[in-house]
Amino acid sequence: MPDRPPDPRTFQDGPSYLGLPSFMKVPYLAMPEELDDRTPDVAIVGAPWDDSVVNRPGARFGPRSIRFANYIYPFWHLDLQVAPFDVLDVIDFGDAACVPGLVEESHKAIHDRVLAVAQRGIVPIVLGGDHSITYPSASAVAEAVAPRELGVIHFDAHADTADEVWGNLRSHGTPMRRLIESGAVAGRNFVQVGLRGYWPPPEILEWMHAQQMRWHLMGELLDRGVDAVIDTAIEEALDGPDVIYLSVDIDVLDPGFAPGTGTPEPGGMQPADLLRAIRRIAEKTNVIAMDVVEVSPPYDHAELTAQNANRCVLEAISALAVKHRDSITRAERGSESPRSMTNP
């Protein structure tokens, strides 16, 4: 629990354009040994890779835009009644060294940087980049928690379960298949929320059925309500595992709220519902890692998409802060011992 409240005399309390380009201007760390010295609770990791897209590029600029998409320090979450950065020590661990055109090298860089965070029991929150980055990122988290099983809750307009896209096995349309085929995540514990539109075709849906994947279409969210669907998704993802990787493709939102994305699909979620869903998952489960992907600033009118992505991250951090604060309160009352962020 940090004992370093923001100093109003420093740039940390200034406007978003002042100071270093770290997420919400939290402290920046560069080397793994710095993680050992500080032992933060949460580490932001950038994955600036978009050479795997099939439509509009630009997500390589997503991490920087999400970091800057704030106008005020998050002093107090009005709904959760918590000062998230007073409860949790959040740092920015910089970007993985992604090299344009070299997918295997760049994915390895993402894997290694996320693994350096996750194997220390720190919660990595990865800023994409296109959705292909979830393959190396979630693989690293699965490796860090093994032999425990990992459940995934995935918000997206698209299933991203193709075998290949025009010969590319590491497209942003294939990462979920790669994760399941590699054994990093069991298909029965891979749950998708918000799918809609005209893809995938029947043969890919058949493969998904064969893996026992579960998914909830946008129509189900409208018919049953967000809270009911999210509760079902939580039960499905935790059918065996006790830890969750949360993946948010910003195109799960309707393009009216997220125009800055590579493959916009009309008819999606509203920001208030998505933020509430993320908070509900982080409150009810042991979220040990998260990514937010597919923010493409060149198409982002008025920074709408980056703002919503920034708030997705803040909602998760705030919910984690509430859980951490409450566990400390219970420990102080003598009812239980304090628990770490990632080990229930």
Backbone torsions as a table, in degrees:
resi	resn	phi	psi	omega
1	MET	NA	117.7	-174.3
2	PRO	-67.6	145.2	174.9
3	ASP	-116.8	33.6	-177.1
4	ARG	-122.6	76.4	177.9
5	PRO	-64.5	154.8	-178.3
6	PRO	-57.0	136.3	176.3
7	ASP	-88.6	112.8	-176.0
8	PRO	-63.8	-11.0	-179.5
9	ARG	-86.9	-6.4	-178.3
10	THR	-102.0	171.3	-179.8
11	PHE	-66.0	-14.9	-178.4
12	GLN	-59.8	-29.1	-179.5
13	ASP	-97.2	6.9	-179.8
14	GLY	-89.8	-171.7	-179.8
15	PRO	-67.5	164.2	-172.3
16	SER	-64.4	-27.4	-176.3
17	TYR	-83.9	1.2	-177.8
18	LEU	-104.2	130.9	175.8
19	GLY	101.8	-170.0	-176.7
20	LEU	-71.9	151.7	179.7
21	PRO	-80.7	61.8	175.0
22	SER	-107.1	160.9	-177.2
23	PHE	-62.5	121.0	-179.2
24	MET	52.1	21.7	178.7
25	LYS	61.8	33.0	173.1
26	VAL	-73.0	165.3	179.2
27	PRO	-58.0	144.3	-178.4
28	TYR	-104.4	128.1	174.3
29	LEU	-119.3	145.8	-175.8
30	ALA	-113.4	-33.1	-170.7
31	MET	-114.1	148.0	179.9
32	PRO	-56.3	-37.0	-179.6
33	GLU	-64.3	-24.4	175.5
34	GLU	-68.6	-30.8	174.9
35	LEU	-64.4	-39.1	178.7
36	ASP	-66.0	-38.4	-178.8
37	ASP	-68.7	-38.8	-173.9
38	ARG	-94.8	-32.0	-175.5
39	THR	48.9	62.3	179.0
40	PRO	-70.6	169.0	176.6
41	ASP	-87.8	-38.4	-175.4
42	VAL	-134.2	139.4	176.8
43	ALA	-128.3	125.3	174.0
44	ILE	-81.7	132.5	179.1
45	VAL	-128.4	128.1	176.6
46	GLY	-89.2	141.0	176.7
47	ALA	-128.2	76.5	-172.5
48	PRO	-80.2	71.0	-177.2
49	TRP	-128.9	128.0	176.0
50	ASP	-142.3	20.1	179.5
51	ASP	-77.3	4.4	-179.7
52	SER	-107.2	10.6	-177.5
53	VAL	-79.3	157.7	178.2
54	VAL	-110.8	-7.0	-178.5
55	ASN	-131.2	-111.3	-174.1
56	ARG	-84.2	129.6	178.6
57	PRO	-84.8	-175.3	175.2
58	GLY	119.5	-10.0	-176.8
59	ALA	-69.5	-12.9	175.0
60	ARG	-62.5	-22.3	177.7
61	PHE	-90.5	0.1	-177.1
62	GLY	-61.5	-47.1	-178.3
63	PRO	-56.0	-43.2	-179.2
64	ARG	-66.8	-40.5	-177.8
65	SER	-68.3	-37.1	178.4
66	ILE	-67.5	-39.3	178.6
67	ARG	-60.4	-40.1	-174.6
68	PHE	-85.6	-9.2	-172.3
69	ALA	-80.5	60.6	176.3
70	ASN	-143.9	153.6	177.8
71	TYR	-124.2	-6.4	-179.3
72	ILE	-154.8	145.5	175.2
73	TYR	-62.2	140.4	-176.7
74	PRO	-77.5	75.7	-175.7
75	PHE	-66.0	-41.5	-169.7
76	TRP	-155.7	124.2	176.6
77	HIS	-82.7	114.3	-171.6
78	LEU	-64.2	-38.2	-179.5
79	ASP	-76.4	-44.2	-174.9
80	LEU	-87.4	-12.0	178.7
81	GLN	57.0	54.5	-179.8
82	VAL	-146.4	146.8	170.6
83	ALA	-97.5	94.6	-166.6
84	PRO	-58.8	-39.8	-175.5
85	PHE	-85.1	-4.5	169.3
86	ASP	-85.2	-26.5	-178.8
87	VAL	-89.4	-42.8	-178.2
88	LEU	-109.2	144.5	172.9
89	ASP	-90.8	107.1	-177.9
90	VAL	-108.4	130.6	178.1
91	ILE	-128.2	165.6	174.2
92	ASP	-108.9	121.4	-177.3
93	PHE	-97.4	19.0	175.2
94	GLY	71.0	-162.7	-174.6
95	ASP	-107.6	147.3	166.0
96	ALA	-67.2	146.8	-176.7
97	ALA	-81.3	82.2	-178.9
98	CYS	-87.4	131.4	-177.2
99	VAL	-108.2	121.1	-178.6
100	PRO	-53.1	130.9	176.8
101	GLY	89.3	-14.9	-176.9
102	LEU	-110.5	89.1	-172.1
103	VAL	-69.4	-45.2	-176.4
104	GLU	-65.6	-42.9	179.1
105	GLU	-65.0	-40.9	-178.8
106	SER	-69.5	-41.9	177.2
107	HIS	-63.7	-36.2	176.7
108	LYS	-65.6	-39.3	177.5
109	ALA	-62.0	-39.8	177.2
110	ILE	-65.6	-47.2	178.9
111	HIS	-55.1	-49.0	-174.2
112	ASP	-67.7	-36.8	-179.1
113	ARG	-71.4	-39.9	177.1
114	VAL	-67.3	-40.6	179.6
115	LEU	-61.9	-39.4	178.8
116	ALA	-58.5	-31.8	177.7
117	VAL	-80.4	-53.7	-171.2
118	ALA	-65.7	-36.3	-177.6
119	GLN	-70.7	-11.6	175.9
120	ARG	-95.2	6.3	-179.8
121	GLY	76.7	15.1	176.5
122	ILE	-94.2	142.6	-179.9
123	VAL	-81.2	114.0	174.7
124	PRO	-83.4	133.8	171.3
125	ILE	-119.0	111.6	-169.4
126	VAL	-99.6	129.7	178.9
127	LEU	-103.3	114.0	177.5
128	GLY	-86.5	169.8	19.5
129	GLY	72.9	158.5	175.4
130	ASP	-79.1	173.7	-169.6
131	HIS	-74.2	-9.7	175.5
132	SER	-61.2	-21.6	-177.8
133	ILE	-68.1	-16.3	178.2
134	THR	-67.3	-28.7	178.5
135	TYR	-61.5	-56.4	177.7
136	PRO	-68.3	-33.7	-177.2
137	SER	-68.7	-52.4	-179.9
138	ALA	-67.7	-31.4	176.0
139	SER	-62.5	-41.7	178.8
140	ALA	-63.6	-40.7	179.5
141	VAL	-66.9	-42.5	177.2
142	ALA	-60.2	-40.1	177.5
143	GLU	-63.6	-39.6	-177.2
144	ALA	-68.3	-33.7	-175.7
145	VAL	-96.2	-7.1	-179.3
146	ALA	-55.2	141.8	11.8
147	PRO	-89.0	8.5	175.8
148	ARG	-65.6	148.5	179.7
149	GLU	-88.6	150.7	-177.2
150	LEU	-112.0	129.2	171.3
151	GLY	-99.1	149.1	-179.3
152	VAL	-125.2	131.2	168.2
153	ILE	-114.3	123.4	-166.8
154	HIS	-125.5	113.7	175.5
155	PHE	-92.7	127.8	-176.0
156	ASP	-171.8	153.6	168.2
157	ALA	-79.1	-20.6	-173.0
158	HIS	-125.3	148.2	-175.4
159	ALA	-75.5	-27.9	179.6
160	ASP	57.0	41.0	-176.9
161	THR	-119.9	22.9	175.8
162	ALA	-66.7	152.8	174.6
163	ASP	-72.9	-43.0	176.2
164	GLU	-155.7	159.3	175.5
165	VAL	-126.1	106.4	-176.6
166	TRP	52.6	41.0	176.7
167	GLY	88.3	-7.2	-177.8
168	ASN	-91.0	112.5	179.3
169	LEU	-78.6	-14.0	-178.8
170	ARG	-115.6	33.1	174.4
171	SER	-68.0	163.7	173.3
172	HIS	-74.1	-1.3	173.2
173	GLY	-96.5	4.6	-174.6
174	THR	-123.4	-5.2	-167.4
175	PRO	-63.4	-32.8	-176.4
176	MET	-71.7	-33.8	174.3
177	ARG	-65.7	-42.9	179.9
178	ARG	-61.4	-40.2	179.9
179	LEU	-63.6	-41.2	-178.7
180	ILE	-73.1	-44.0	-179.7
181	GLU	-63.7	-33.6	-179.1
182	SER	-75.7	-14.4	-177.5
183	GLY	87.8	3.2	179.6
184	ALA	-64.4	-35.2	-179.9
185	VAL	-138.3	135.7	175.5
186	ALA	-75.8	140.3	-178.8
187	GLY	-56.4	-36.6	-177.2
188	ARG	-67.5	-17.5	-179.8
189	ASN	-107.3	16.1	177.5
190	PHE	-107.1	111.2	-172.1
191	VAL	-120.3	128.7	-177.4
192	GLN	-114.1	142.1	-174.6
193	VAL	-132.6	130.5	173.3
194	GLY	98.7	7.4	-178.3
195	LEU	-60.8	144.2	-179.5
196	ARG	-166.3	176.0	174.7
197	GLY	92.5	-141.0	-167.0
198	TYR	-126.1	21.6	179.5
199	TRP	-150.9	141.1	14.0
200	PRO	-90.0	165.1	177.2
201	PRO	-76.8	171.5	-174.1
202	PRO	-55.7	-37.6	-176.4
203	GLU	-66.2	-32.9	176.9
204	ILE	-74.8	-38.4	175.7
205	LEU	-61.6	-36.4	177.1
206	GLU	-63.3	-41.7	176.8
207	TRP	-61.6	-41.6	179.6
208	MET	-62.4	-43.4	176.2
209	HIS	-59.5	-42.4	-178.1
210	ALA	-64.0	-29.1	178.2
211	GLN	-85.5	-1.8	-178.3
212	GLN	65.3	27.4	174.1
213	MET	-65.3	153.7	175.2
214	ARG	-119.4	142.6	177.8
215	TRP	-147.3	154.9	-176.7
216	HIS	-129.9	111.6	-176.7
217	LEU	-70.3	161.8	178.9
218	MET	-58.0	-36.2	178.8
219	GLY	-61.4	-34.2	178.1
220	GLU	-68.0	-37.5	176.1
221	LEU	-61.0	-39.8	-180.0
222	LEU	-71.4	-38.1	-176.0
223	ASP	-77.0	-46.1	-174.2
224	ARG	-93.2	-23.1	-174.8
225	GLY	98.7	148.0	-174.1
226	VAL	-63.2	-46.8	-175.7
227	ASP	-59.8	-43.2	-178.6
228	ALA	-64.4	-42.7	-179.9
229	VAL	-66.6	-41.3	-179.4
230	ILE	-64.3	-40.0	177.8
231	ASP	-62.0	-39.3	176.3
232	THR	-65.4	-43.3	179.7
233	ALA	-61.0	-38.7	178.1
234	ILE	-62.9	-45.9	179.1
235	GLU	-59.9	-40.6	-178.3
236	GLU	-69.6	-43.7	-178.8
237	ALA	-66.5	-30.4	-178.4
238	LEU	-97.3	21.5	175.5
239	ASP	-78.7	70.7	-175.4
240	GLY	126.0	-61.4	179.1
241	PRO	-70.1	164.5	173.8
242	ASP	-126.2	8.2	177.8
243	VAL	-132.4	151.3	-172.4
244	ILE	-125.5	136.1	165.2
245	TYR	-103.8	125.6	-177.3
246	LEU	-107.5	122.1	-179.8
247	SER	-119.0	125.3	-176.9
248	VAL	-121.7	107.9	168.3
249	ASP	-85.0	123.0	-173.5
250	ILE	-63.8	-15.5	178.5
251	ASP	-77.2	2.2	168.9
252	VAL	-65.2	-24.4	174.9
253	LEU	-76.3	151.8	172.8
254	ASP	-60.8	140.7	-179.2
255	PRO	-56.7	-21.3	175.1
256	GLY	-62.8	-25.3	178.7
257	PHE	-103.4	-16.0	-177.9
258	ALA	-143.2	68.6	-179.9
259	PRO	-71.0	-23.8	-175.9
260	GLY	-86.4	70.3	179.0
261	THR	-148.3	160.0	-171.0
262	GLY	-74.4	-34.8	-176.4
263	THR	-133.0	71.6	-177.7
264	PRO	-65.3	141.8	-179.6
265	GLU	-133.0	111.7	-178.6
266	PRO	-59.5	154.4	175.2
267	GLY	91.6	27.2	-174.0
268	GLY	-96.5	-167.5	-176.2
269	MET	-71.4	160.8	170.4
270	GLN	-93.2	150.8	-178.6
271	PRO	-56.6	-41.6	-178.0
272	ALA	-59.8	-38.9	-179.9
273	ASP	-70.8	-40.1	179.3
274	LEU	-65.8	-44.5	179.2
275	LEU	-62.0	-41.4	178.5
276	ARG	-63.8	-38.9	179.4
277	ALA	-65.9	-43.9	178.5
278	ILE	-61.4	-44.0	179.1
279	ARG	-62.0	-40.8	-178.6
280	ARG	-64.5	-41.5	179.3
281	ILE	-65.6	-45.2	-178.4
282	ALA	-66.8	-30.3	178.0
283	GLU	-75.9	-37.7	-170.8
284	LYS	-93.7	-14.4	-176.6
285	THR	-129.3	173.6	175.9
286	ASN	-96.1	82.9	177.7
287	VAL	-74.7	117.9	-177.8
288	ILE	-108.8	-4.7	178.0
289	ALA	-165.6	158.9	-177.3
290	MET	-154.9	149.9	165.9
291	ASP	-135.3	153.8	173.9
292	VAL	-130.6	121.2	-167.7
293	VAL	-131.3	171.3	171.3
294	GLU	70.2	26.1	170.9
295	VAL	-83.8	120.1	-178.2
296	SER	-117.6	94.9	-174.6
297	PRO	-55.2	-33.9	-178.9
298	PRO	-59.4	-21.8	-179.4
299	TYR	-107.1	10.9	-169.3
300	ASP	-98.7	89.5	178.5
301	HIS	-62.1	125.9	175.2
302	ALA	58.9	21.8	178.2
303	GLU	60.3	26.6	-179.6
304	LEU	-60.4	-45.9	-175.7
305	THR	-66.9	-45.8	180.0
306	ALA	-64.1	-38.1	177.9
307	GLN	-62.1	-44.8	-179.7
308	ASN	-66.4	-37.9	177.2
309	ALA	-65.2	-42.5	177.2
310	ASN	-57.7	-42.2	-178.5
311	ARG	-73.7	-27.8	172.8
312	CYS	-58.9	-44.6	178.9
313	VAL	-64.6	-45.7	-177.9
314	LEU	-64.6	-35.3	178.2
315	GLU	-62.8	-43.7	179.2
316	ALA	-64.1	-45.5	-179.7
317	ILE	-61.8	-42.0	-178.2
318	SER	-65.5	-41.0	177.8
319	ALA	-65.9	-39.8	175.4
320	LEU	-62.6	-37.0	179.5
321	ALA	-64.1	-40.8	178.2
322	VAL	-61.1	-46.0	179.9
323	LYS	-62.5	-42.7	-179.4
324	HIS	-65.4	-43.8	178.6
325	ARG	-61.9	-43.4	-178.2
326	ASP	-67.8	-35.0	178.8
327	SER	-67.8	-36.1	177.3
328	ILE	-67.8	-39.6	178.3
329	THR	-62.1	-43.5	179.0
330	ARG	-64.9	-38.3	179.5
331	ALA	-65.0	-40.3	179.6
332	GLU	-65.3	-27.2	177.1
333	ARG	-83.4	-4.7	176.3
334	GLY	85.3	11.1	-177.8
335	SER	-85.2	-22.3	-179.8
336	GLU	-165.6	168.8	176.5
337	SER	-86.5	150.2	176.7
338	PRO	-60.8	146.0	180.0
339	ARG	-113.4	150.4	177.0
340	SER	-74.2	170.5	-178.3
341	MET	-64.2	-36.5	-169.5
342	THR	-111.7	1.0	-177.3
343	ASN	-128.1	96.3	-176.7
344	PRO	-68.2	NA	NA
